C-alpha cells in the first residue's frame, strides 16, 4: 500500500467520529433514494404488466340504460378494438362475520370477459349458475369469506342467497374506493361481487339492457378523439359519464401515489447528500489547515499539487463509496418492505420485486459526484501552500470587534464567558451559517410530517364535519319523482331532508374541459356549508354556479368568469353560466347550483337523484332505507369518519420515520460542527484550562454557542418550513383531494422541542472530546 494511502486511512481514523457521522448522512440519503425509487418502479411495472395481462379498459361509458342492440355498432367506430356491455348496480350483502349489511357493488360478468379480465386467486373465475358469485380478493380477506361459503345479497328490495365460486382480483379495483369522497380503502365496509348477466336480467327485470360499456382502443394516443366520437354517437341514449382509464378512480390513486413517491425520492436524498458534502468540505479544510507542515514537506520531496490534492479528495471518495455501498444494500432490503407496504394498499396479484442495477449505479454516481466535488473544493487551498512558508505557523487573522461590542448598554452587562461566546459565534461566520442553516433544515423536515398530519386530519374533519352537514347521503338507482322525499320521511324521523340532483356534466372554459358531478341543491340548503378561499361563508346563488377549488384550478376559472356546461341529457342544450364563487372542498371536485336551475336547464323536470337527511333517531337507520327498492346507496358520514380513525396509527408511523430522519440530520450537523469547533480552538481552550476553567465550564461555553445557533436555526427554519409546506400543498394536491397544509403553533413548538432534543444529544456526545483535551500538548506548539 502506498504511503499516502496509509496516511489517508490514518487521517480517517483520527477523525472517525466525524467520518462516521457524515457516512451516516450518505447512507440515509441513498437508502431513501434506492428504496423509494426501486419500490415505485416495481409498483409501476407490476401495475402495467397486470393491466396488459387483464386487458384493462381504455374507456368507460355509464348510462341509465342502453339496449344491447345499440352497442353492437360501437366496435365499428374508428380506433375501437373491442367493446363489452355490463350491468353495474349497488346493493348490500350479509355475511356471518358481520352484524350489519355491507355495501356492495354488483357487476354482471360478460359472457366472454375479454376486457377487464378477472384474475383468479382461488376457485374459478367463471359463473355457470344464477346462484353463483365471484368476490373480490380484498373483500374476501377483510370478511373471512372463502370459496364454498354462502352470502345473502340484498338488492332493489329483494334478497338472494348466493354461493361463492371463486375469489378474484380485478384491474379496476387495485385500490378499492366507493367514490371520490372516500379516499381511504375500507375493504370490510365496501365489497365488489360478480354475478351472471342472466341473474340480474331475470330477477331485476333488466332484460336486453346495460348501464355501462367498457371499450378497448387500437391506438391509445387517439383516446381523446375517440371519446369525442363516442360522446356524439351515444348522447341520444342519455350518457351519465364518459371517461378514460386515466380518470378511472383506482388508476388515478395509483398514479398520484407514484408521482408523490417520485417527488420524495428525487428531493429528500439531495438534502442529506448536500449536508454531507458541506461537512466533508469543512472537515477536509480543517485537515489541510492542520497539515500545513506535512503538505510543505511533501511538496519539498517532489509531490505535485495534483497528487497531494488527490490524496485529500481520496478521503472524501472513501466516505462516498462506503456510504453509498451500505446505503444501496439497506435501500435494496428496505425496498421489499416498501413493496409490502404497497401490497397493503394495492391489490396486484402479479406484483414482483426486481433488483434494478440502474439505481445501484446512479446512487454510486450521485455519492461520488457530491463527495468528489466537495473534496476538490476544499483541497484547492493546497495550491497556495509554499514549502518555505509551511514550516512556520500560519499568521493569525486580525481580530475584529463585533456589532454587539458597540452596544455598550448590553455588552457591559455580559459576563466574560458570555462575551467569549458572542465573539466566537460572530467571528466564525462560516460555522454560524453552516450550523444554523443545518438546524433550520432539520427543523423544517421535522415540521413537515407534523403539519401533514394536521392537513390529513383537516381533509377528513373539514369535509365530513364542516363542509358536509348531513347525516346520510342517499342515492337512487335512477331519477325519481319528488314524492320520494315524502316516502322517506314516513320511514325516518328526520330533522332535515332535502332533495338533490347529482349528475355528471362537462364543464369547460376555453380549451379546458372536465366531466364532473354538478350537485343541484335547495337555495337555503342546510346540507352544505360553503366557504370561499378566505373562509368566508358563501350562500348558494339563485342563478350561476359555485366551483370547488380543485375544479376551478383545473379548468382555470375564477369568480366572475363565464363557463359552459354541456348536458348529456337528451334534448338539453349547452348552458353558459357565471362562476359566482370558488369554494373550498377537501375531497373530490364538484360544481354546485340551485336545484331549480338544474331542473330547468340541464336535467329532467321534477326529477331528483337522491336526498340528504339528518335523522333524529340515534341508531343506524341504514337498514330501513336500504330495503327501499329505488335506493341504491346510503352513505353514513359517521362511518366515513370511523374509517379515517382506523388509519391514524399508520399515519403516526410515517410521521415517526420522518422525524427520525430529520433528527439524524440535525444530530450529525451539530456534532460535526462542535467537533470542528473544538479542534480549531484547541489552543484557545487549552489556555482557558491553564487560566483555571474546568472542563465542565469549557463544555458550557461551547454549549451556549450551540444553543444560540440552534435558536437562530429554528427561527430561520420557520420560513423555510413554511416554504416547503407551500410547495407540498401545491405538489400533492390532486383532483381527488385538495390539501391545505398549515402548521399550527403546537406544530412549531413540537418541531422546536424535537430539534432541541437531537441537538442536546449531539452536544452530550461531544463532551467526551472535551474530557480528552490535552492542554499541555496543545500549548507546546501553536501548530497541531
C-alpha positions in Angstrom: 0.0 0.0 0.0 1.3 3.4 -0.9 2.4 5.7 1.9 -0.1 8.4 1.1 -2.9 5.7 1.2 -1.8 4.6 4.6 -1.7 8.3 5.7 -5.3 8.8 4.3 -6.5 5.8 6.4 -4.7 7.3 9.5 -6.4 10.7 9.0 -9.8 8.9 8.7 -9.0 7.0 11.9 -8.1 10.2 13.7 -11.5 11.8 12.7 -13.5 8.6 13.0 -16.4 10.4 14.8 -17.0 12.9 12.0 -16.2 10.3 9.4 -18.9 8.0 10.8 -21.4 10.9 11.2 -21.1 12.1 7.6 -21.2 8.5 6.3 -24.5 8.0 8.1 -25.9 11.0 6.2 -24.9 9.5 2.9 -26.3 6.1 4.0 -29.7 7.6 4.9 -29.9 9.7 1.8 -29.1 6.9 -0.6 -31.1 4.4 1.3 -34.2 6.6 0.8 -33.4 7.1 -2.8 -32.8 3.4 -3.6 -35.7 2.1 -1.5 -38.3 4.6 -2.9 -37.1 4.6 -6.4 -36.9 0.8 -6.7 -40.2 0.3 -4.8 -42.0 2.8 -7.1 -40.6 1.3 -10.3 -41.5 -2.2 -9.2 -45.1 -0.9 -8.5 -45.3 0.8 -11.8 -44.0 -2.2 -13.7 -46.3 -4.5 -11.8 -49.3 -2.4 -12.5 -48.6 -2.0 -16.2 -48.0 -5.8 -16.6 -51.2 -6.5 -14.7 -53.2 -4.1 -16.9 -51.8 -5.7 -20.0 -52.4 -9.2 -18.8 -56.1 -8.4 -17.8 -56.7 -6.1 -20.8 -57.6 -3.1 -18.7 -60.3 -1.0 -20.4 -59.3 2.3 -22.1 -62.7 4.0 -22.0 -65.8 3.7 -19.8 -69.3 4.9 -20.6 -72.2 5.0 -18.0 -75.9 5.2 -18.8 -79.2 4.8 -17.0 -79.7 2.1 -19.6 -78.9 1.3 -23.2 -80.2 -1.7 -25.1 -77.8 -4.4 -26.2 -78.5 -3.8 -29.9 -77.3 -0.2 -29.7 -73.8 -1.1 -28.5 -73.1 -3.6 -31.4 -72.3 -0.7 -33.8 -69.7 0.8 -31.4 -66.9 -1.6 -32.4 -67.3 -0.3 -36.0 -66.1 3.2 -34.8 -62.6 4.0 -35.9 -60.0 3.2 -33.3 -62.4 0.9 -31.3 -60.8 -2.5 -30.9 -63.3 -4.2 -28.6 -66.4 -3.3 -26.6 -68.4 -5.1 -23.8 -71.6 -4.2 -22.0 -72.5 -5.0 -18.4 -74.8 -4.0 -15.6 -73.3 -2.3 -12.5 -75.7 -1.9 -9.5 -75.4 -1.1 -5.8 -76.7 -3.5 -3.2 -75.9 -4.9 0.2 -74.7 -8.3 1.4 -75.0 -10.0 4.7 -72.2 -12.3 5.9 -71.9 -14.3 9.2 -68.8 -12.4 10.4 -70.5 -9.0 10.3 -73.6 -7.8 12.2 -74.5 -5.1 9.7 -75.1 -5.4 6.0 -72.2 -4.4 3.8 -72.5 -2.0 0.9 -71.6 -3.8 -2.3 -71.1 -3.1 -6.0 -72.8 -5.8 -8.0 -71.3 -6.3 -11.5 -72.6 -8.6 -14.2 -69.9 -10.8 -15.7 -69.8 -10.6 -19.5 -70.0 -13.9 -21.3 -66.6 -13.5 -23.0 -65.0 -11.2 -20.4 -62.2 -10.0 -22.8 -61.9 -6.6 -21.2 -61.0 -6.1 -17.5 -60.4 -9.9 -17.2 -60.7 -11.3 -13.7 -57.5 -12.8 -12.3 -58.2 -16.0 -10.3 -56.9 -16.1 -6.8 -58.8 -19.1 -5.6 -61.5 -21.3 -7.1 -62.8 -20.4 -10.6 -63.4 -17.2 -12.4 -66.5 -18.3 -14.4 -70.1 -18.5 -13.4 -72.3 -21.4 -14.5 -75.4 -20.7 -12.4 -77.5 -17.7 -11.4 -76.9 -18.8 -7.8 -73.1 -18.5 -8.0 -71.0 -15.4 -7.3 -67.4 -14.3 -7.5 -66.0 -11.9 -4.9 -63.0 -9.5 -5.0 -59.9 -10.7 -3.0 -59.6 -7.6 -0.7 -63.2 -8.0 0.4 -62.8 -11.8 1.0 -59.7 -11.2 3.2 -61.5 -8.5 5.2 -64.6 -10.5 5.9 -63.1 -14.0 6.1 -65.1 -15.3 3.2 -63.8 -18.3 1.2 -64.8 -20.5 -1.8 -67.9 -22.5 -0.9 -69.3 -20.0 1.6 -72.8 -18.5 1.0 -73.8 -14.9 1.3 -77.1 -13.1 1.1 -77.4 -10.3 -1.5 -80.0 -7.5 -0.9 -80.8 -5.5 -4.0 -83.8 -3.4 -5.0 -85.9 -4.6 -2.1 -85.3 -8.3 -2.7 -82.7 -10.8 -1.2 -81.0 -13.7 -2.8 -78.7 -16.4 -1.4 -75.6 -17.0 -3.5 -72.7 -19.4 -3.3 -69.1 -18.2 -3.7 -67.5 -20.0 -6.6 -64.3 -18.0 -6.8 -62.1 -15.3 -5.3 -60.8 -12.9 -7.9 -58.8 -9.8 -8.5 -59.7 -7.0 -11.0 -57.6 -4.3 -12.6 -60.5 -1.9 -11.9 -60.2 -2.4 -8.2 -56.5 -2.5 -7.4 -57.4 0.2 -4.9 -60.9 -0.1 -3.6 -62.8 3.1 -3.1 -66.6 3.6 -3.2 -66.2 7.1 -4.7 -64.0 10.2 -4.6 -65.4 11.2 -1.2 -64.0 8.1 0.4 -60.2 8.3 -0.3 -59.3 5.6 2.2 -59.9 2.0 1.4 -62.4 0.1 3.6 -62.5 -3.4 2.3 -64.6 -4.7 5.2 -67.3 -2.0 4.6 -67.5 -2.0 0.8 -67.3 -5.1 -1.4 -67.2 -5.9 -5.1 -69.0 -9.1 -6.4 -69.6 -10.5 -9.8 -72.8 -12.3 -10.8 -74.1 -13.8 -14.0 -75.8 -11.4 -16.5 -78.9 -13.7 -16.5 -79.2 -13.3 -12.7 -79.8 -9.6 -13.0 -81.9 -9.8 -16.1 -84.3 -12.4 -14.7 -84.6 -11.1 -11.2 -84.5 -7.4 -11.7 -86.4 -7.0 -15.0 -83.3 -5.8 -16.8 -83.5 -7.9 -19.9 -81.7 -6.8 -23.1 -80.1 -3.7 -21.5 -76.8 -2.5 -19.9 -75.9 0.6 -17.9 -72.2 0.5 -18.6 -69.9 -0.3 -21.5 -66.2 -0.8 -21.5 -64.0 -0.2 -24.6 -60.6 -1.1 -25.7 -58.9 1.0 -28.3 -56.4 0.3 -31.0 -54.3 3.4 -30.5 -54.1 4.9 -27.0 -52.7 8.2 -28.4 -56.1 8.8 -30.0 -58.3 8.2 -26.9 -59.3 11.9 -26.7 -60.6 11.9 -30.3 -62.4 8.6 -29.8 -64.1 9.9 -26.7 -65.5 12.8 -28.7 -66.8 10.5 -31.4 -68.4 8.2 -28.8 -70.0 11.2 -27.0 -71.6 12.4 -30.2 -72.8 8.9 -31.2 -74.1 7.9 -27.8 -75.5 11.2 -26.4 -79.1 10.3 -27.6 -79.1 7.4 -25.1 -78.5 9.7 -22.1 -74.9 9.3 -21.1 -74.3 9.7 -17.4 -70.5 9.8 -17.7 -67.8 9.1 -20.3 -64.2 8.8 -19.1 -60.8 7.3 -19.9 -58.7 4.9 -17.9 -56.6 7.9 -16.7 -59.7 9.2 -14.9 -60.7 5.8 -13.6 -60.7 6.1 -9.8 -58.4 3.2 -8.8 -55.9 4.0 -11.5 -55.8 7.7 -10.6 -55.0 6.8 -7.0 -52.1 4.7 -8.1 -50.8 7.4 -10.5 -50.9 10.0 -7.8 -49.1 7.7 -5.4 -46.3 7.0 -7.9 -46.0 10.8 -8.6 -45.7 11.5 -4.9 -43.1 8.9 -4.2 -41.0 10.1 -7.2 -41.0 13.6 -5.8 -39.8 12.4 -2.4 -37.2 10.1 -3.8 -35.8 12.9 -6.0 -35.7 15.7 -3.3 -35.1 14.2 0.1 -31.7 12.5 -0.7 -30.4 15.8 -2.1 -30.9 17.4 1.3 -28.9 14.7 3.1 -26.1 14.5 0.4 -25.9 18.3 0.3 -25.4 18.4 4.1 -22.8 15.6 3.8 -20.9 17.5 1.1 -20.7 20.6 3.2 -19.5 18.7 6.2 -16.9 16.9 4.1 -15.7 20.2 2.7 -15.4 21.7 6.2 -13.7 18.6 7.6 -11.1 18.5 4.8 -10.5 22.2 5.1 -9.6 21.7 8.7 -7.4 18.8 7.9 -5.5 20.8 5.3 -5.1 23.7 7.7 -3.6 21.4 10.3 -1.4 19.6 7.7 0.5 22.7 6.6 3.8 21.2 7.6 3.3 17.7 6.1 2.0 19.3 2.9 5.0 21.5 2.7 7.3 18.5 3.3 5.5 16.5 0.5 5.9 19.4 -1.9 9.6 19.7 -1.0 10.0 16.0 -1.7 8.7 16.4 -5.2 5.0 15.6 -4.9 2.9 17.7 -7.2 -0.2 19.8 -6.2 -2.3 17.4 -8.2 -1.1 14.3 -6.3 -1.5 15.9 -2.9 -4.9 17.2 -3.8 -6.0 13.8 -4.9 -4.7 12.5 -1.5 -7.4 14.5 0.3 -10.0 14.0 -2.4 -9.5 10.3 -1.9 -10.6 10.7 1.7 -13.9 12.2 0.6 -14.3 9.5 -2.1 -13.7 6.7 0.5 -16.6 8.2 2.6 -18.8 8.4 -0.5 -18.1 4.8 -1.6 -18.6 3.3 1.9 -21.7 5.4 2.5 -23.2 4.5 -0.9 -22.4 0.8 -0.6 -24.2 0.5 2.7 -27.0 2.8 1.6 -27.6 0.7 -1.6 -27.6 -2.5 0.4 -30.0 -1.1 3.1 -32.1 0.6 0.4 -32.5 -2.7 -1.5 -33.6 -4.5 1.6 -36.0 -1.7 2.5 -37.4 -1.7 -1.0 -39.0 -5.1 -0.2 -40.7 -3.6 2.9 -41.8 -0.7 0.7 -43.3 -3.3 -1.6 -45.1 -5.0 1.2 -46.5 -1.6 2.3 -47.7 -1.1 -1.3 -49.3 -4.5 -1.1 -51.4 -3.5 1.9 -52.8 -0.6 -0.2 -52.9 -2.0 -3.7 -54.0 -5.5 -4.8 -51.7 -6.5 -7.6 -51.5 -10.3 -7.8 -48.6 -10.3 -10.3 -46.5 -7.7 -8.3 -42.9 -8.9 -8.2 -39.9 -7.2 -6.7 -36.9 -7.0 -9.1 -33.4 -5.5 -8.5 -32.7 -2.7 -10.8 -28.9 -2.1 -11.4 -29.5 1.4 -12.7 -30.3 2.6 -9.2 -27.1 1.0 -7.9 -25.0 2.8 -10.5 -26.9 6.1 -10.2 -26.7 6.1 -6.3 -23.0 5.4 -6.5 -22.5 8.1 -9.1 -24.5 10.7 -7.1 -22.5 9.9 -4.0 -19.1 10.1 -5.8 -20.1 13.4 -7.5 -21.2 15.1 -4.3 -18.2 13.8 -2.3 -15.7 14.3 -5.1 -16.7 17.9 -5.7 -16.7 18.8 -2.0 -13.2 17.2 -1.7 -12.0 19.1 -4.8 -13.5 22.4 -3.5 -11.8 22.2 -0.1 -8.4 20.8 -1.4 -7.9 23.7 -3.8 -6.2 25.6 -1.0 -3.2 23.2 -1.2 -2.0 25.0 -4.3 -1.4 28.2 -2.3 0.8 26.4 0.3 4.5 27.0 -0.3 7.1 24.6 1.3 9.1 27.5 2.7 6.1 29.2 4.2 4.5 26.0 5.6 7.3 25.4 8.1 6.2 28.3 10.3 2.8 28.8 11.9 0.1 30.4 9.8 -0.2 34.1 10.5 -3.2 34.7 12.9 -6.0 36.6 11.4 -6.5 40.2 12.6 -9.1 40.2 15.4 -12.1 42.4 14.8 -14.9 43.6 17.0 -18.4 42.5 16.5 -21.5 44.7 16.2 -22.6 43.9 19.7 -19.4 45.5 21.1 -20.7 48.8 20.1 -24.0 48.4 22.0 -22.5 49.3 25.4 -25.8 49.0 27.3 -25.9 45.3 26.5 -22.2 44.5 26.2 -21.2 45.9 29.6 -23.7 43.6 31.3 -22.4 40.4 29.8 -20.1 38.2 31.7 -16.6 37.3 30.5 -17.7 33.9 29.2 -20.8 35.3 27.5 -18.6 37.8 25.7 -16.4 34.9 24.5 -19.4 33.1 23.3 -20.8 36.0 21.3 -17.4 36.9 19.8 -16.7 33.3 18.7 -20.1 32.9 17.1 -20.0 36.1 15.0 -16.3 36.0 14.1 -16.6 32.5 12.7 -19.4 33.3 10.2 -19.0 30.2 8.0 -19.6 27.9 11.0 -22.5 30.1 12.1 -24.1 29.9 8.7 -23.5 26.2 8.3 -24.8 25.2 11.7 -27.7 27.5 11.7 -28.8 26.5 8.2 -28.4 22.8 9.0 -30.5 23.1 12.1 -33.0 25.2 10.1 -33.3 22.4 7.5 -33.6 19.8 10.3 -36.4 21.8 11.9 -38.2 22.2 8.5 -38.1 18.5 7.8 -39.4 17.8 11.3 -42.2 20.3 10.8 -43.3 18.7 7.5 -44.8 15.4 8.9 -46.4 17.2 11.9 -48.1 19.7 9.6 -49.1 17.0 7.1 -50.8 15.1 9.9 -52.9 18.2 10.5 -53.6 18.5 6.8 -54.7 14.9 6.6 -56.9 15.4 9.6 -58.4 18.6 8.2 -59.1 16.8 4.8 -61.5 14.5 6.6 -62.7 16.6 9.5 -63.3 19.7 7.5 -65.1 17.7 4.7 -67.2 15.4 6.9 -67.9 17.7 9.8 -67.8 21.2 8.5 -68.4 21.1 4.7 -71.0 18.3 4.7 -73.7 18.9 7.3 -76.0 15.9 6.7 -76.0 12.6 8.5 -76.8 10.5 5.4 -76.3 10.9 1.7 -78.8 8.7 -0.2 -78.6 7.9 -3.9 -81.3 6.5 -6.1 -80.7 3.9 -8.8 -82.5 6.2 -11.4 -84.2 9.6 -11.3 -87.3 9.5 -9.2 -90.3 11.8 -8.7 -90.2 14.4 -5.9 -92.7 12.3 -3.9 -89.8 10.0 -3.0 -88.8 12.6 -0.4 -92.2 12.2 1.3 -91.8 8.4 1.2 -88.5 8.5 3.0 -89.9 11.0 5.6 -92.5 8.4 6.5 -89.8 5.8 7.3 -87.2 8.0 9.0 -87.7 10.5 11.8 -85.8 13.4 10.2 -84.8 16.8 11.5 -84.0 17.9 7.9 -84.4 16.3 4.5 -83.5 17.9 1.1 -83.8 16.6 -2.5 -80.7 16.7 -4.7 -79.8 16.3 -8.3 -76.3 14.9 -8.6 -75.4 14.2 -12.2 -72.3 14.4 -14.4 -71.9 17.3 -16.9 -69.0 18.5 -18.9 -67.7 21.9 -17.6 -65.4 23.8 -19.9 -63.6 27.2 -20.1 -62.0 27.8 -23.4 -60.0 24.6 -24.2 -60.0 23.2 -20.7 -62.7 20.6 -20.1 -63.7 18.3 -17.2 -66.6 16.0 -16.7 -67.7 16.2 -13.1 -70.8 15.8 -10.9 -72.8 19.0 -10.6 -75.0 18.9 -7.5 -78.3 20.7 -7.5 -79.4 21.9 -4.1 -82.1 24.0 -2.4 -81.1 27.6 -2.3 -81.3 27.6 1.5 -79.6 24.2 1.9 -78.6 23.0 5.3 -76.7 20.0 4.0 -73.6 22.0 2.9 -71.6 24.8 4.5 -69.8 26.7 1.7 -66.8 28.9 2.4 -64.6 30.8 0.0 -60.8 30.6 0.0 -60.7 33.2 2.8 -63.1 31.1 4.9 -66.0 33.5 4.5 -69.4 31.9 4.3 -70.9 31.6 0.8 -74.6 31.2 0.0 -75.8 29.1 -2.9 -76.9 31.5 -5.6 -80.3 31.6 -7.3 -78.6 31.5 -10.7 -75.0 30.7 -11.6 -72.6 28.1 -10.2 -70.2 27.5 -7.3 -67.0 25.7 -8.2 -64.8 23.7 -5.9 -61.2 25.0 -5.6 -59.8 21.9 -7.3 -62.2 22.1 -10.2 -61.6 25.9 -10.7 -57.8 25.3 -10.8 -58.2 22.5 -13.3 -60.2 24.5 -15.8 -58.6 27.8 -15.0 -61.7 29.6 -13.8 -62.2 32.2 -11.2 -65.0 34.2 -9.7 -66.9 36.2 -12.3 -65.8 34.0 -15.3 -68.3 32.5 -17.7 -68.1 28.8 -18.2 -70.0 26.4 -20.4 -71.9 23.3 -19.1 -72.6 20.5 -21.6 -75.5 18.3 -20.7 -75.6 14.6 -21.6 -79.4 14.5 -21.1 -81.2 14.2 -24.4 -83.0 17.4 -25.5 -81.0 19.7 -23.3 -78.8 22.5 -24.7 -75.5 23.7 -23.5 -75.7 26.3 -20.8 -73.4 29.3 -20.2 -73.3 30.3 -16.5 -71.3 32.7 -14.3 -68.9 31.4 -11.6 -70.4 33.1 -8.6 -67.6 31.9 -6.2 -64.8 29.4 -5.8 -65.4 27.4 -2.6 -63.1 25.2 -0.5 -63.6 21.4 -0.8 -61.1 18.9 0.6 -62.3 15.7 -1.2 -63.4 15.5 -4.7 -64.3 18.2 -7.3 -67.8 19.4 -7.9 -70.0 22.3 -9.1 -73.0 23.4 -7.1 -76.1 25.1 -8.5 -79.7 25.9 -7.5 -81.8 22.7 -8.0 -84.4 24.7 -9.9 -81.9 25.9 -12.4 -80.5 22.4 -12.9 -84.1 21.0 -13.5 -85.0 23.7 -15.9 -81.8 23.9 -18.0 -79.8 20.7 -17.6 -81.8 17.8 -16.2 -85.3 16.2 -16.2 -88.1 18.3 -14.9 -89.4 17.3 -11.4 -86.9 14.5 -11.1 -84.3 14.0 -8.4 -81.4 11.6 -8.0 -81.3 11.3 -4.2 -81.8 13.1 -0.9 -79.7 14.4 2.1 -81.1 13.9 5.5 -80.4 14.5 9.2 -82.0 12.0 11.5 -83.4 12.4 15.0 -83.0 8.7 15.5 -79.9 7.8 17.5 -79.5 4.4 16.0 -78.4 3.4 12.5 -81.2 3.9 10.0 -79.4 2.4 7.0 -81.2 -0.9 7.2 -84.7 0.5 6.9 -83.6 2.8 4.0 -81.7 0.1 2.1 -84.8 -2.0 1.8 -86.5 0.7 -0.4 -86.4 -0.6 -4.0 -85.3 2.6 -5.7 -82.5 3.4 -3.2 -79.1 2.2 -4.5 -76.7 3.6 -1.8 -76.9 5.0 1.7 -73.7 6.7 2.8 -73.3 7.4 6.5 -70.9 10.2 7.3 -70.3 8.8 10.7 -69.0 5.6 9.1 -66.6 7.6 6.9 -65.2 9.3 10.0 -64.6 5.9 11.6 -62.7 4.6 8.6 -60.4 7.6 8.8 -59.7 6.9 12.5 -58.6 3.4 11.7 -55.7 4.8 9.6 -54.4 7.2 12.2 -51.9 4.6 13.6 -50.3 4.2 10.1 -50.1 8.0 9.8 -48.3 8.2 13.1 -45.8 5.5 12.0 -45.0 7.5 8.9 -44.5 10.7 10.9 -42.1 8.9 13.3 -39.9 7.8 10.5 -39.7 11.3 9.0 -38.8 12.7 12.5 -36.0 10.1 12.9 -34.5 11.1 9.6 -34.8 14.8 10.5 -33.2 14.1 13.9 -30.3 12.2 12.2 -29.6 15.3 10.0 -29.7 17.7 13.0 -27.6 15.4 15.2 -24.8 15.0 12.6 -24.7 18.7 11.7 -24.4 19.8 15.3 -22.0 17.0 16.2 -19.7 17.7 13.2 -19.8 21.5 13.8 -18.9 21.1 17.5 -16.1 18.7 16.9 -14.6 21.0 14.3 -15.1 23.9 16.7 -13.2 22.1 19.4 -10.4 21.1 17.1 -9.9 24.6 15.6 -9.9 26.2 19.1 -7.6 23.6 20.7 -5.0 26.2 21.7 -7.6 28.7 22.9 -9.5 26.1 25.1 -6.2 24.8 26.5 -5.3 28.4 27.5 -8.7 28.6 29.3 -7.7 25.4 31.2 -4.5 27.0 32.3 -6.4 30.0 33.5 -8.4 27.8 35.8 -11.5 26.9 33.7 -12.8 23.4 34.4 -13.7 21.0 31.6 -17.3 21.4 32.6 -17.1 25.2 32.2 -15.5 24.9 28.8 -18.2 22.5 27.8 -20.8 25.0 28.9 -19.2 27.7 26.8 -19.4 25.5 23.7 -23.0 24.5 24.7 -24.0 28.2 24.9 -22.7 28.8 21.4 -24.7 25.8 20.1 -27.8 27.0 21.9 -27.7 30.4 20.3 -27.1 28.9 16.9 -29.9 26.4 17.5 -32.4 29.2 18.3 -31.2 31.1 15.3 -31.6 28.0 13.2 -35.1 27.4 14.4 -36.1 31.0 13.6 -34.6 30.6 10.1 -36.3 27.2 9.8 -39.8 28.6 10.3 -39.9 30.4 6.9 -38.0 27.6 5.2 -40.5 25.1 6.7 -43.5 27.2 5.6 -42.0 27.4 2.1 -41.6 23.6 1.9 -45.2 23.2 3.2 -46.5 25.6 0.5 -44.6 23.6 -2.1 -46.0 20.3 -0.8 -49.5 21.7 -0.8 -49.2 22.6 -4.5 -47.4 19.4 -5.5 -49.5 16.9 -3.7 -53.0 18.3 -4.2 -54.8 16.3 -6.9 -58.3 16.2 -8.4 -59.3 13.7 -5.7 -58.2 15.8 -2.8 -57.1 19.3 -2.1 -54.5 19.7 0.7 -54.3 22.8 2.8 -51.1 22.4 4.8 -50.7 25.0 7.5 -48.6 24.5 10.6 -50.1 25.3 13.9 -48.4 26.9 17.0 -48.3 23.4 18.5 -46.6 22.0 15.4 -43.9 24.8 15.6 -43.5 24.0 19.3 -43.2 20.3 18.8 -40.7 20.7 15.9 -38.6 23.0 18.1 -38.6 20.6 21.0 -37.7 17.6 18.8 -34.9 19.6 17.1 -33.5 20.8 20.5 -33.6 17.2 21.9 -31.4 16.0 19.0 -29.1 19.0 19.4 -28.7 18.1 23.1 -27.9 14.5 22.3 -25.2 15.6 19.8 -23.8 18.0 22.5 -23.6 15.3 25.1 -21.7 13.0 22.7 -19.0 15.7 22.2 -18.5 16.1 26.0 -16.1 13.1 25.7 -13.9 15.1 23.3 -13.7 17.9 25.9 -12.6 15.4 28.6 -9.8 14.1 26.4 -8.5 17.6 25.7 -4.7 17.5 26.5 -4.0 21.2 27.2 -0.3 20.6 27.9 0.4 19.1 24.5 -1.7 21.8 22.8 0.4 24.6 24.5 3.7 23.1 23.4 3.2 24.4 19.9 0.8 26.7 18.1 0.9 24.1 15.2 -1.0 20.9 15.6 
